[in-house]
Amino acid sequence: AFLHWLTGIPVTQTVLDVGQMMNAATLLAVFALAVRLTGSNVAGMWAALIVGFYNTLPAFLTFWGRNPFVTSHVVLAAVLIVWMAAIETERRDWRLIALAAIVSAGLALCHYQTTILAAPMILVYLLAIRLHSPPGAILATMGRVVAIGAGAGLLILPWLLNVSSGHLDRNVAHLTGPATVARQMIEAMLPAVAPLFLKGPVVGAAIGGVLLAGRQRLWRALLPAGWTLAMLATVMPHVIGLPGTGLVDGAFIAMTFYLMAAPLAGMTLAAVCTALERVASRLTFVSIAALIIVSAWGVGWQRNLVSDYMRMVTPADVQAMAWVREHTPPDARFVVNSYPIYSGDMIAGIDAGWWMPFFARRQTNVPPMTYGSELAADPQYAAEIHALARDLRRRPLTDLRGVLVDLTLPETIERLRTAGYTYVYSGAQPIAGPGGIPAPDRIDTARLRTSPHFRLVYNHDGVEIFELVTQ
């Protein structure tokens, strides 16, 4: 929204642009974090190279459209760096304390699960610095911690009040319910880390970094190992007898591992570079060549990172949206393809129809996902959305089996007319496949074609638009 306001670039394009900007920013964030932890610019360079050009994540998060998640990683790195700077200065620096409060508040406003992770990570850091500080520094450290926490709390207070009036607490309660916790206790064991979340060589290099840091007694360089254990405890608190299983998903933690592994792996590669220089200074070119080759290779494979079936809006859909703007009234309401998610607590779009409010300025039956957490102007808004979805698919939203939705039934037609829907939009392709939805609901357009109650008004390159004939 900010980039759109600043530049005038359409929102639909800025969503993609900002996602890639944040993806690129992870290189700078990891570089800065690695340098802070290891004290080596070379280690920071290799860490950035691993994140930006070699490891599958974070680039692969574009496949899932997790732009806020990637953004939160950039901010998390800033939070850790600024907290260390604010805590470790000999004299209290209020500018650093204020900066730490600002970036901490920014993280809280960015992604709540990453914020949950940041708390135990900072706690691990505070415990580590306690072991390496004189006893008299405890009060000074705690004073800075309280000041940073209070400042961040004041900054996010307006948003906390807003969120508290919504449904995020209900969603969290559902995630930590008895049935969910029972499932999490079985499934919270993290998925196979390699090669999607961390490639094998990165894991090996990170282990090497832990050994090097331990041998050289570099306690800051060991922090990522402690942070990883803290994250595991956060996602599986039942292992140590604490409640809260379900607040943070196991796969979510796995998606964050690269942020911890890269500085350690960078430390190992920096040690290799140092060893090569000791053998012969002319062998330095080996490191430079490796840097160039890996970078070029990384650019190549990332170009095809997002498979075609995960692209909701195709050129055919963009063309269809233009037709909608020109040939339908501004108050026209569209039924689009949808599918229940989060055990039926919400529904989400599965093709370009979900984007119609942006591209065509027309209302649909599937709102943005934030409707499941935020308070609507109409308290019954979400209930009405879900009631219509149940009526159309003729199954409970908790039944996640894919349905071929028949809109030609007499009761369904009457339901649509009562709700004010006059058009049906079926996009060029659903996001059905690995990493997407295996078998989503789909409107049965073959039945619409043969029904006297619907008229096909647009049919091009897989996009079909039907008008509900006036009674």
N, C-alpha and C positions, 0 to 999 in steps of 0.2 A: 504493500500500500504506500509506503514511504517513497520507494523508488518511482512508482507511478506518479505520485504527487510531484516529485522533484523533476522528473524528466518528461512526463506525458506519455511514456510508453504504455501501451495497453496492459491492463492488469493480467490478462491471460498470458502475455509474454513475460511480464516481470516475475511471475511465479516461477517460470523456468529459469530466467536469468539469475535471480537471487539465489535459487538453489545451487546453481553452478558457481556463483560467487562464494557462497559459504563452503562449497566443496573445495574450492581453491584455497580458501582461507585456512583450512585445516593444516595445510603445509606450514604456513607462518606460525600457527598456534603450536603445532608439535615442535617446530624448530625452537621456538622461544622456551617451551616447557623443557625440552631436552637440554638446552644450554643452561637453564636455571638449575636443573637437577645434577648434571654431570660436569658443568663448567667447561665443556668442550664445544667449540663451534663446529668442529668436524663431526662430532657425534650428532649435533643438531642437524647438520646438512644431510647425513645419512638417514636420520629419522624422518626428515621431510621427504626424502626421496622414496623411502619405503611406503609412506602414507600416500604420496601423490601419484606414484608411478608403478609400484610393484604389488602392494597388497590389494586384494579385491575390495575391501572396505577401506575408506568410506565411499569410494566412487560408486560401488554397487548399490548404495542406499538411494541413488537416483532411480534405480529400477523400481523401488517401492514408493518413490515420491516422498521420502522422509526428510524433507528439507528442514522442518523445525528441529528435528533430532540432530542433524548435522550442525545446525546453527548452535544448538546447545553445547555441542562438543567444543566448538570454538570458544564459546563463553566460559565453559568449564575450565579450559586451559588457562584463560585469563584470570579466573577466580583463584585457581591454585597459585599462579605466579604472584599475583598481587597480595594475596594473604601471606605468602612467605616473605615478601618484601616488607609488608607492614609489621609483621611479628618480629622479624629479625633485625630491624634497625636498632642501634644502640639507644638512641633517644626517640621518644615518641614523636612520630611524624603524622600530624593530623591530615595532611594532604593524602598520604598513603592510606590512612584509615578511611577517609572519605571515599577514595577511589575503590577500596575493597568493598565498602558498603554499596557503592553504585553498581559494580560488576556483579556482586552477589544478588542484588535486587534484579538486575537484568537477567540472571540465570533463572530466578524464580518466575519471572514473567515469560520466560522462553519455553521451558519444558519442566513439568512438575516431577517426572520420574528422574531426570538428570539431577534436579535439585535434591531429591531424596538421596541419590548416590553421593552428592558432594558433601553432605553432612558427615558420614563416617570417614570419608577420605580426609577431610580437614581434621577430624578427631585423631586419625592415625598420625597425621603430621604433627599435631600438638603433642601427642604422646612421645613421638620421636624427638622433638626439639626439647621436651622436658628432660629427657635422658641426657641431652648434650648441653644443658644450660645450668648455671649455678642455681642453688635453691632460692636465692633472693630474687631471681627473675620471674618466679611463678606469678606473683601478684601483678607485675607489670604486664606479663603475657595475658593474664585473665582480663585485665582492664581493657586491653586492646581488643580482645575477643568480644567482650560485652559491648564495646563501643561500635565495632563493626556490625554485630548482630542487631543492635538497636537501630543503627542507621538504616540498614537494609530493611528491617521490619517497618520502619516509618515510611520508607519509599514504596513498599508494596502494599501498605495498609489499604489504600483505596481499592486496589484490585482484589485483595482478600475479602473485603466486605462485599464486593460484587460477586465473586465466586461463591461465597457462602450462601448467597441467595439462590444459587442455581442447583444443579443436580450432580456436581462432581463428588460430593460426599456419598450420595446414593450409589454412584458407579463404583466408588472405592469399596463401599460396604458389600456390593455384589461380588467384587473381585476377591474379597477376603471372607466370603460366606463359607459355611461348612463344606458344601459340595465342591466349591472351587478350590478350597484349601486341600481337600482330599486328593483332587486331581493334581494340584500343584506339587504335593508331596511326592507324587509319582513322577511327574513330568518336569519338575524344576531342576532335575539333574540336567546340566547344560547340554545342548545339542553338540554334535561333533564339531569341534572348533575349526579344524582344518578340512578343506582349504578355503571355505567361504569366508569365515570370519578372520582367520589368521592363516596365512600360508605356512607350510611346514618349515621352510628355511627361516622365516621370521620367528617362529616359535623357538627354533634352535638357537638363533642369534640372541633372542631375549634371555634364554636360560644362560647363555654365555655371559651376557651383561650382568645378570644377577651374581654369577660366580666372580666376575671381575670386580664388581662393586664391593662384594663381601671381602675379597682378598685385599683390596686397597682401602677398606674401611671407609668407603664413601657412603655415609648413611642417607644423604639426599638421593643418591642414585638408586638406592634400594627402596625408596618410597613407592614406586610403581608396583613392586611386588606386594607390599603391604596394602596398597590401595586395591589391588586385584582381590586379595583375600577379604577385604572389607566389602567389596561389591558382591562377592559370593555369599557372604553372611547376610547381606541385605536381601538378596533374592531367595535365600533359603534359611530364614531365621529359625525355622522349626528344628534345624539341626542342632542349634545351641539352646533350644528351649524357649525361644522368644516368639511372640505373635507377629502377624503382619505378612504372612506368606500370601503372595498374590499382588501385593502393592507394586512390585517391580517384576516384570516378566523375565524368565531365564534367557530367552533369545535376545531381549533388550540388553542384558549384561554382555552377552557374547558380541553384540554389535559395538560395544564400547571397548573391547579388549585391545583393539589396535592402538588406542590412545595411550594405553599403559605399556604395550609391548614395544612400540616404536623407539622411545628413548633408550630402552635397554638394548635393543638390537643395534641402534645407532652407536652405542658405546662399544659394542663388540667390533663393529666394522671400523670404528675409529682406531681401535687397538690394532686391527689388522693393518691399517694404513701406516700406523707408527712403526709396526714391525717391518713392513716392506721398506720404509725409508731407512731403517737401521741397517738392513741388509745391503741396500744400494739405493742411493738417492734417485737414480734414474728410473727405478721401479715405480716412482710416483705416478708415472703416466698410466699404469695399470688401473689405479683408482679412478683417474679421470676418464679413461676409456670405459670403465664399468658404469660410471655415472651417465655418460652420454648414451651408451647402448641401452641401459635399463630405462632411461627417460624416453628414448625413441620407441622402444617396445611398449612401454606403458601407454603412450599416446595412441598407438595402433589398436590395442585391444579395447581401450575404453571407448573408442568411437562406436563400437557395436554393443555397448553395455546393456542398453534397454531394448529388449526384444520387441518386435512389432506388436505382439499380442498384448503387451502391457501399455500400449499407447491408446488412451481413451479417445482422444480427439484426432481424427484423421483428416487429411485434406478434403475427403468427401463430406465429412461432417461440417467442416468450416463452410463449404459451399452450401450445404443444406441450411445452416444457421442463417446465412445471408438471405436465402429464399424465405425463411420464416420471418425475418424482420420485414421483408417487403410485401409478403402476401398474407400475413395473419394480423388480426387486430392486436393492439398493445395489451389488452386485458385477456388475451387467449391463455388458457391453462392447458398444460400438456401432461399426459401420463407417460412416464419413461420407465425404462427397465431398472429394477432395484433388487436388492437381496438383503435378508436380515443378517446382522453381524452382532458380535458380543453376546452370543447366546440369546439373541432376539431382543436385546435392549434397544437396538437401533436398527435403522435401515440405511443402506448406502447405494449409490448409483454404480452401475457396472459398465456403462458406455458413455458416449459423448452427451447423451441426454442430461446427465448430471450437471454438465457445464452450460446448459442452455441459459440460465439467468445471466451469465457473463457474456456469452457470445450473441445471444438473441434477445436478451432483456424480456424473457417470458417466464412466467411462474411454472413450476413443476410440482409433482407430488413427492419429490425427494429433496429435502433441505440439506444445507451444508452439515457436516458431521458435528459442528459445535452445538447443534440443537440438542444433542444428548447430554451436554454438560451445563449449558448456560440457561438462564431463566428467560423464557419468552414473554412477550407482551401479553399474549393470551395464555393463561395457565393451562388450557386444554389443548394447546397447539400440538404437542408431541403425542398426546393420546389420540387426537384426530388423525394425525399422520399414520400412526401404527394401526388404527382401526381400518383405515382405507387399505393399507398394505395387506392386512389379514383378509379383508373381504376380496381383494383382487386375486390373491394366490390361493384363497380358500383352504388355508392351513395355518396353524399357529406359527408365530414368528420364531418360536423355539424349535420348530421342525426345519432343520437346515438342509433337507434334501431339495435338490433343484426341481423347480416346477415350471412346466410350460403353461404360462398364464393365459387363460381363455377369457378374453374381454367381451365375447359375443353372447354370453349368457344373459337372459332377460333381466335377472336381478342385478347383475354387474353393470349392465347398460344404465339401468335406473339409478344405480349408486353413483355412477360417473356424472350423470346429468344433474343429480341432486347436489353433488359437490362442485359443480361448475366446470368440469373438465370437458373440453371440446375437441382436443386433438390427441393423437398418440404418436410418439416419436420412438423409432427403433434405430439405434446407431449402427454404424458400419461394422463394428466388432466389439464384443465384450472382452473384459480382461479375464479371460478364462484360460488357465494354464498354470504351470509350476510357478510358485511365488505369488500367484493371483488367487482367484476363486476357482476351484476345480470344476464345479458344476453349478453355476449360478442360475437363478430364475431367468426366464426369457419370455417375452410376450409372443404369443403364437400369431405371427402376422399372416400365416396361411389362412387361418380362420377369419381374420379381419378382411382379407381379400374377397371372401365368399359371402360375407355378411351384408345384408341390405342396410344395416345400421351404420356402416362405415364406408367411407369413400377414400380411395387411394388418391392423394393429391400430389405426392412427390415420391419418386422412385429413381434413385441414381447411385451407382457404385456401392450398393449395399445399404444405403440409408432409405428407410421407408417412413413416410408421414401419412397418417390417416386422419380424416376429419370425421367426428361423430355427427352423423346427419341429424338435423333438427327434427324433433318429433312432430 
